[in-house]
Amino acid sequence: VRRLPSSVILLLMLVIVVLAPFLRSHLDYFSFWRNANFEYAARWDGVHDLIGFFVTGYFPIFPWLFFPLSGFLVARCLFTDEARGRVWATRLFALGVLSLVVGPVLQAFGNPWGWNLRGSFYPLSSFRLLASIGLCLVVYLCFYRVFDVRQSVLPQYFDSMSRSSLTLYLVHHFVILWPLWIAGALEEDVAKYFQKSMEPYQALLLGFVFLLAWIPISKAWRSRGYKYGAEWLLKKLT
């Protein structure tokens, strides 16, 4: 992807957005989402594994590949040339605001193309995709303006979170889900505590505790160059 022209990356993004709802409608998407415990009912038979990977799973290639591709494109616009980057920052910020507006408008006034525009997380609807990428652009460009253009001092915590965000995302599954599954499995019902173990506000408070606990971990890890994390592994592979 790093070697592809920006025009090709943009074309791929558009293809993904257009094809995702089309593929879902032709592969009986919701037949995979009727499991009483874990929402998604996996079918371990090879063919359906591929279908899940590309279209019907939790985070399938169509449309989730849109986000990393957009990241490559935004990085090129902002950091290839400093002067042009500042011009592109204004354009991308406007595009982000537009996406935040267009998504809800499509949701409110109908859907002439027959796309799935309901505000669901599964599947990632066109409405939510537009709103999500718009919000990402707006927030990211605000930070870009503060830390890159004005060259404000970047707090170490934010820097560490940025450098280890994928690792942190993977770790939170081990911290949140695995203990619940193990406790349930010991009582012969792996889903016994899934989405039932505590109130939402308790989960939110524990989430903040986890983020605070990450501060000393990130400091120690930073001194070792973030070795052996998910980002380090991807860099080695690519």
Short mmCIF file of the C-alpha atoms (twelve columns), coordinates in Angstrom:
data_MODEL
# 
_entry.id   MODEL 
# 
loop_
_atom_site.group_PDB 
_atom_site.id 
_atom_site.type_symbol 
_atom_site.label_atom_id 
_atom_site.label_alt_id 
_atom_site.label_comp_id 
_atom_site.label_asym_id 
_atom_site.label_seq_id 
_atom_site.Cartn_x 
_atom_site.Cartn_y 
_atom_site.Cartn_z 
_atom_site.pdbx_PDB_model_num 
ATOM 1   C CA . VAL A 1   0.000   0.000   0.000  1 
ATOM 2   C CA . ARG A 2   2.858   2.391   0.797  1 
ATOM 3   C CA . ARG A 3   4.002   2.188   -2.834 1 
ATOM 4   C CA . LEU A 4   0.574   2.759   -4.403 1 
ATOM 5   C CA . PRO A 5   -0.289  6.161   -5.902 1 
ATOM 6   C CA . SER A 6   -2.707  8.206   -3.827 1 
ATOM 7   C CA . SER A 7   -5.287  8.080   -6.619 1 
ATOM 8   C CA . VAL A 8   -5.277  4.265   -6.480 1 
ATOM 9   C CA . ILE A 9   -5.720  4.270   -2.696 1 
ATOM 10  C CA . LEU A 10  -8.635  6.675   -3.020 1 
ATOM 11  C CA . LEU A 11  -10.204 4.454   -5.685 1 
ATOM 12  C CA . LEU A 12  -9.843  1.405   -3.414 1 
ATOM 13  C CA . MET A 13  -11.569 3.287   -0.601 1 
ATOM 14  C CA . LEU A 14  -14.498 4.175   -2.852 1 
ATOM 15  C CA . VAL A 15  -14.766 0.593   -4.116 1 
ATOM 16  C CA . ILE A 16  -14.869 -0.706  -0.540 1 
ATOM 17  C CA . VAL A 17  -17.625 1.726   0.456  1 
ATOM 18  C CA . VAL A 18  -19.749 0.804   -2.570 1 
ATOM 19  C CA . LEU A 19  -19.157 -2.955  -2.492 1 
ATOM 20  C CA . ALA A 20  -19.610 -3.571  1.247  1 
ATOM 21  C CA . PRO A 21  -23.423 -3.158  1.421  1 
ATOM 22  C CA . PHE A 22  -23.812 -4.946  -1.932 1 
ATOM 23  C CA . LEU A 23  -21.848 -7.979  -0.711 1 
ATOM 24  C CA . ARG A 24  -23.735 -8.077  2.591  1 
ATOM 25  C CA . SER A 25  -27.077 -8.108  0.841  1 
ATOM 26  C CA . HIS A 26  -26.040 -11.026 -1.404 1 
ATOM 27  C CA . LEU A 27  -24.447 -13.186 1.308  1 
ATOM 28  C CA . ASP A 28  -27.348 -13.294 3.778  1 
ATOM 29  C CA . TYR A 29  -25.425 -11.253 6.320  1 
ATOM 30  C CA . PHE A 30  -27.880 -11.453 9.202  1 
ATOM 31  C CA . SER A 31  -27.986 -15.256 9.139  1 
ATOM 32  C CA . PHE A 32  -24.517 -15.072 10.721 1 
ATOM 33  C CA . TRP A 33  -25.732 -12.819 13.557 1 
ATOM 34  C CA . ARG A 34  -28.304 -14.916 15.378 1 
ATOM 35  C CA . ASN A 35  -26.196 -16.420 18.128 1 
ATOM 36  C CA . ALA A 36  -27.862 -15.838 21.485 1 
ATOM 37  C CA . ASN A 37  -24.629 -15.437 23.439 1 
ATOM 38  C CA . PHE A 38  -21.934 -13.850 21.295 1 
ATOM 39  C CA . GLU A 39  -24.002 -12.258 18.491 1 
ATOM 40  C CA . TYR A 40  -21.868 -13.672 15.684 1 
ATOM 41  C CA . ALA A 41  -22.374 -17.368 14.956 1 
ATOM 42  C CA . ALA A 42  -19.143 -18.603 13.372 1 
ATOM 43  C CA . ARG A 43  -19.315 -21.530 10.954 1 
ATOM 44  C CA . TRP A 44  -15.950 -23.265 10.979 1 
ATOM 45  C CA . ASP A 45  -15.995 -24.872 7.555  1 
ATOM 46  C CA . GLY A 46  -13.425 -23.011 5.445  1 
ATOM 47  C CA . VAL A 47  -15.733 -21.279 2.983  1 
ATOM 48  C CA . HIS A 48  -17.687 -19.460 5.669  1 
ATOM 49  C CA . ASP A 49  -14.417 -18.554 7.379  1 
ATOM 50  C CA . LEU A 50  -13.417 -16.670 4.230  1 
ATOM 51  C CA . ILE A 51  -16.863 -15.093 3.938  1 
ATOM 52  C CA . GLY A 52  -16.604 -13.949 7.556  1 
ATOM 53  C CA . PHE A 53  -13.111 -12.540 6.991  1 
ATOM 54  C CA . PHE A 54  -14.164 -10.512 3.964  1 
ATOM 55  C CA . VAL A 55  -17.828 -9.602  4.559  1 
ATOM 56  C CA . THR A 56  -19.822 -11.004 7.486  1 
ATOM 57  C CA . GLY A 57  -17.509 -11.125 10.527 1 
ATOM 58  C CA . TYR A 58  -16.984 -8.654  13.356 1 
ATOM 59  C CA . PHE A 59  -14.451 -6.499  11.478 1 
ATOM 60  C CA . PRO A 60  -14.440 -7.752  7.867  1 
ATOM 61  C CA . ILE A 61  -12.245 -6.412  5.089  1 
ATOM 62  C CA . PHE A 62  -15.359 -4.846  3.534  1 
ATOM 63  C CA . PRO A 63  -15.739 -2.119  4.790  1 
ATOM 64  C CA . TRP A 64  -13.182 -1.907  7.656  1 
ATOM 65  C CA . LEU A 65  -10.182 -1.742  5.313  1 
ATOM 66  C CA . PHE A 66  -11.441 1.747   4.497  1 
ATOM 67  C CA . PHE A 67  -9.957  3.107   7.746  1 
ATOM 68  C CA . PRO A 68  -6.288  2.053   7.397  1 
ATOM 69  C CA . LEU A 69  -6.332  3.100   3.736  1 
ATOM 70  C CA . SER A 70  -7.666  6.508   4.719  1 
ATOM 71  C CA . GLY A 71  -4.877  6.711   7.319  1 
ATOM 72  C CA . PHE A 72  -2.217  6.191   4.644  1 
ATOM 73  C CA . LEU A 73  -3.833  8.863   2.484  1 
ATOM 74  C CA . VAL A 74  -4.182  11.411  5.288  1 
ATOM 75  C CA . ALA A 75  -0.548  10.878  6.326  1 
ATOM 76  C CA . ARG A 76  0.635   11.537  2.775  1 
ATOM 77  C CA . CYS A 77  -1.405  14.710  2.564  1 
ATOM 78  C CA . LEU A 78  -0.153  16.110  5.860  1 
ATOM 79  C CA . PHE A 79  3.461   15.035  6.166  1 
ATOM 80  C CA . THR A 80  4.938   14.771  2.660  1 
ATOM 81  C CA . ASP A 81  5.423   18.532  2.445  1 
ATOM 82  C CA . GLU A 82  4.984   20.890  5.416  1 
ATOM 83  C CA . ALA A 83  3.469   23.826  3.500  1 
ATOM 84  C CA . ARG A 84  1.095   21.652  1.493  1 
ATOM 85  C CA . GLY A 85  0.284   19.710  4.652  1 
ATOM 86  C CA . ARG A 86  -1.191  22.785  6.288  1 
ATOM 87  C CA . VAL A 87  -3.348  23.444  3.226  1 
ATOM 88  C CA . TRP A 88  -4.487  19.827  3.186  1 
ATOM 89  C CA . ALA A 89  -5.252  20.001  6.911  1 
ATOM 90  C CA . THR A 90  -7.882  22.668  6.262  1 
ATOM 91  C CA . ARG A 91  -9.388  20.676  3.395  1 
ATOM 92  C CA . LEU A 92  -9.463  17.438  5.353  1 
ATOM 93  C CA . PHE A 93  -11.007 19.165  8.362  1 
ATOM 94  C CA . ALA A 94  -13.783 20.483  6.110  1 
ATOM 95  C CA . LEU A 95  -14.209 16.978  4.675  1 
ATOM 96  C CA . GLY A 96  -14.495 15.584  8.199  1 
ATOM 97  C CA . VAL A 97  -17.191 18.077  9.152  1 
ATOM 98  C CA . LEU A 98  -19.010 17.329  5.884  1 
ATOM 99  C CA . SER A 99  -18.920 13.585  6.602  1 
ATOM 100 C CA . LEU A 100 -20.320 14.178  10.076 1 
ATOM 101 C CA . VAL A 101 -23.214 16.099  8.523  1 
ATOM 102 C CA . VAL A 102 -23.866 13.888  5.484  1 
ATOM 103 C CA . GLY A 103 -24.148 10.655  7.483  1 
ATOM 104 C CA . PRO A 104 -27.069 11.773  9.684  1 
ATOM 105 C CA . VAL A 105 -28.711 13.558  6.727  1 
ATOM 106 C CA . LEU A 106 -28.742 10.321  4.737  1 
ATOM 107 C CA . GLN A 107 -30.107 8.555   7.781  1 
ATOM 108 C CA . ALA A 108 -32.879 11.123  8.232  1 
ATOM 109 C CA . PHE A 109 -33.997 11.666  4.645  1 
ATOM 110 C CA . GLY A 110 -33.879 8.236   3.154  1 
ATOM 111 C CA . ASN A 111 -31.690 6.031   1.083  1 
ATOM 112 C CA . PRO A 112 -32.054 6.292   -2.713 1 
ATOM 113 C CA . TRP A 113 -29.353 3.647   -3.363 1 
ATOM 114 C CA . GLY A 114 -30.804 0.961   -1.112 1 
ATOM 115 C CA . TRP A 115 -27.704 0.916   1.099  1 
ATOM 116 C CA . ASN A 116 -27.877 -0.206  4.695  1 
ATOM 117 C CA . LEU A 117 -27.863 3.128   6.515  1 
ATOM 118 C CA . ARG A 118 -29.156 2.154   9.934  1 
ATOM 119 C CA . GLY A 119 -26.976 3.385   12.752 1 
ATOM 120 C CA . SER A 120 -25.663 -0.023  13.761 1 
ATOM 121 C CA . PHE A 121 -22.161 -1.104  14.732 1 
ATOM 122 C CA . TYR A 122 -22.669 -4.560  13.197 1 
ATOM 123 C CA . PRO A 123 -22.667 -4.330  10.285 1 
ATOM 124 C CA . LEU A 124 -20.794 -1.057  9.887  1 
ATOM 125 C CA . SER A 125 -23.458 0.855   7.996  1 
ATOM 126 C CA . SER A 126 -22.648 3.529   5.435  1 
ATOM 127 C CA . PHE A 127 -24.088 6.107   7.834  1 
ATOM 128 C CA . ARG A 128 -21.834 5.017   10.683 1 
ATOM 129 C CA . LEU A 129 -18.801 4.767   8.406  1 
ATOM 130 C CA . LEU A 130 -19.266 8.358   7.234  1 
ATOM 131 C CA . ALA A 131 -19.868 9.614   10.758 1 
ATOM 132 C CA . SER A 132 -16.888 7.656   12.123 1 
ATOM 133 C CA . ILE A 133 -14.385 8.802   9.510  1 
ATOM 134 C CA . GLY A 134 -15.678 12.360  9.874  1 
ATOM 135 C CA . LEU A 135 -15.195 12.315  13.636 1 
ATOM 136 C CA . CYS A 136 -11.736 10.744  13.261 1 
ATOM 137 C CA . LEU A 137 -10.661 13.452  10.830 1 
ATOM 138 C CA . VAL A 138 -11.964 16.305  12.974 1 
ATOM 139 C CA . VAL A 139 -10.344 15.053  16.194 1 
ATOM 140 C CA . TYR A 140 -7.086  14.031  14.514 1 
ATOM 141 C CA . LEU A 141 -6.694  17.362  12.733 1 
ATOM 142 C CA . CYS A 142 -7.344  19.275  15.948 1 
ATOM 143 C CA . PHE A 143 -4.438  17.383  17.519 1 
ATOM 144 C CA . TYR A 144 -2.375  17.920  14.368 1 
ATOM 145 C CA . ARG A 145 -2.952  21.664  14.644 1 
ATOM 146 C CA . VAL A 146 -1.954  21.740  18.317 1 
ATOM 147 C CA . PHE A 147 0.996   19.348  18.369 1 
ATOM 148 C CA . ASP A 148 2.442   19.415  14.840 1 
ATOM 149 C CA . VAL A 149 1.737   22.893  13.482 1 
ATOM 150 C CA . ARG A 150 2.103   24.828  16.747 1 
ATOM 151 C CA . GLN A 151 4.663   22.314  18.024 1 
ATOM 152 C CA . SER A 152 3.233   22.152  21.512 1 
ATOM 153 C CA . VAL A 153 4.914   19.783  23.937 1 
ATOM 154 C CA . LEU A 154 3.400   16.354  23.426 1 
ATOM 155 C CA . PRO A 155 2.533   14.718  26.757 1 
ATOM 156 C CA . GLN A 156 4.353   11.428  27.130 1 
ATOM 157 C CA . TYR A 157 1.107   9.594   27.859 1 
ATOM 158 C CA . PHE A 158 -0.469  10.634  24.540 1 
ATOM 159 C CA . ASP A 159 2.718   9.783   22.693 1 
ATOM 160 C CA . SER A 160 2.836   6.328   24.262 1 
ATOM 161 C CA . MET A 161 -0.849  5.697   23.578 1 
ATOM 162 C CA . SER A 162 -0.309  6.627   19.949 1 
ATOM 163 C CA . ARG A 163 2.710   4.359   19.557 1 
ATOM 164 C CA . SER A 164 1.070   1.392   21.279 1 
ATOM 165 C CA . SER A 165 -2.620  1.834   20.446 1 
ATOM 166 C CA . LEU A 166 -2.959  -1.452  18.535 1 
ATOM 167 C CA . THR A 167 -1.242  -3.377  21.330 1 
ATOM 168 C CA . LEU A 168 -3.495  -1.679  23.876 1 
ATOM 169 C CA . TYR A 169 -6.539  -2.637  21.816 1 
ATOM 170 C CA . LEU A 170 -5.467  -6.295  21.752 1 
ATOM 171 C CA . VAL A 171 -4.579  -6.314  25.458 1 
ATOM 172 C CA . HIS A 172 -7.999  -5.025  26.458 1 
ATOM 173 C CA . HIS A 173 -9.551  -8.212  25.065 1 
ATOM 174 C CA . PHE A 174 -7.401  -10.295 27.414 1 
ATOM 175 C CA . VAL A 175 -8.243  -8.031  30.340 1 
ATOM 176 C CA . ILE A 176 -11.986 -7.728  29.692 1 
ATOM 177 C CA . LEU A 177 -13.188 -10.859 27.920 1 
ATOM 178 C CA . TRP A 178 -10.912 -13.727 28.834 1 
ATOM 179 C CA . PRO A 179 -11.501 -13.608 32.617 1 
ATOM 180 C CA . LEU A 180 -15.265 -13.666 31.986 1 
ATOM 181 C CA . TRP A 181 -14.981 -16.617 29.615 1 
ATOM 182 C CA . ILE A 182 -12.683 -18.549 31.944 1 
ATOM 183 C CA . ALA A 183 -14.951 -17.953 34.941 1 
ATOM 184 C CA . GLY A 184 -17.944 -19.063 32.896 1 
ATOM 185 C CA . ALA A 185 -16.149 -22.117 31.541 1 
ATOM 186 C CA . LEU A 186 -15.355 -23.226 35.101 1 
ATOM 187 C CA . GLU A 187 -19.111 -23.262 35.686 1 
ATOM 188 C CA . GLU A 188 -19.762 -25.048 32.364 1 
ATOM 189 C CA . ASP A 189 -21.271 -21.994 30.666 1 
ATOM 190 C CA . VAL A 190 -18.688 -19.865 28.879 1 
ATOM 191 C CA . ALA A 191 -21.246 -17.089 28.279 1 
ATOM 192 C CA . LYS A 192 -22.598 -16.989 31.833 1 
ATOM 193 C CA . TYR A 193 -20.994 -13.634 32.672 1 
ATOM 194 C CA . PHE A 194 -20.800 -12.209 29.158 1 
ATOM 195 C CA . GLN A 195 -22.515 -8.776  29.153 1 
ATOM 196 C CA . LYS A 196 -24.036 -9.634  32.547 1 
ATOM 197 C CA . SER A 197 -21.235 -9.277  35.086 1 
ATOM 198 C CA . MET A 198 -21.658 -5.602  36.063 1 
ATOM 199 C CA . GLU A 199 -23.479 -2.352  35.392 1 
ATOM 200 C CA . PRO A 200 -22.274 -0.087  32.543 1 
ATOM 201 C CA . TYR A 201 -21.031 2.636   34.927 1 
ATOM 202 C CA . GLN A 202 -18.903 0.062   36.763 1 
ATOM 203 C CA . ALA A 203 -17.397 -1.085  33.484 1 
ATOM 204 C CA . LEU A 204 -16.669 2.547   32.556 1 
ATOM 205 C CA . LEU A 205 -14.893 3.160   35.870 1 
ATOM 206 C CA . LEU A 206 -12.807 0.017   35.437 1 
ATOM 207 C CA . GLY A 207 -11.926 1.216   31.946 1 
ATOM 208 C CA . PHE A 208 -10.495 4.429   33.398 1 
ATOM 209 C CA . VAL A 209 -8.573  2.411   35.990 1 
ATOM 210 C CA . PHE A 210 -7.082  0.307   33.202 1 
ATOM 211 C CA . LEU A 211 -5.983  3.432   31.293 1 
ATOM 212 C CA . LEU A 212 -4.373  4.858   34.423 1 
ATOM 213 C CA . ALA A 213 -2.586  1.563   35.037 1 
ATOM 214 C CA . TRP A 214 -1.236  1.772   31.496 1 
ATOM 215 C CA . ILE A 215 0.824   4.889   32.381 1 
ATOM 216 C CA . PRO A 216 3.620   3.152   34.340 1 
ATOM 217 C CA . ILE A 217 3.527   0.228   31.920 1 
ATOM 218 C CA . SER A 218 3.945   2.545   28.937 1 
ATOM 219 C CA . LYS A 219 6.837   4.394   30.612 1 
ATOM 220 C CA . ALA A 220 8.721   1.163   31.228 1 
ATOM 221 C CA . TRP A 221 7.939   -0.119  27.755 1 
ATOM 222 C CA . ARG A 222 9.002   3.131   26.100 1 
ATOM 223 C CA . SER A 223 12.475  2.822   27.632 1 
ATOM 224 C CA . ARG A 224 12.767  -0.507  25.803 1 
ATOM 225 C CA . GLY A 225 11.700  0.893   22.446 1 
ATOM 226 C CA . TYR A 226 8.224   -0.680  22.506 1 
ATOM 227 C CA . LYS A 227 9.735   -4.009  21.501 1 
ATOM 228 C CA . TYR A 228 7.528   -7.060  20.934 1 
ATOM 229 C CA . GLY A 229 4.269   -5.136  20.736 1 
ATOM 230 C CA . ALA A 230 1.805   -5.451  17.860 1 
ATOM 231 C CA . GLU A 231 3.211   -2.337  16.179 1 
ATOM 232 C CA . TRP A 232 6.775   -3.660  16.477 1 
ATOM 233 C CA . LEU A 233 5.695   -6.979  14.957 1 
ATOM 234 C CA . LEU A 234 3.869   -5.330  12.040 1 
ATOM 235 C CA . LYS A 235 6.905   -3.175  11.333 1 
ATOM 236 C CA . LYS A 236 9.068   -6.301  11.202 1 
ATOM 237 C CA . LEU A 237 6.623   -8.010  8.862  1 
ATOM 238 C CA . THR A 238 6.261   -5.062  6.478  1 
# 
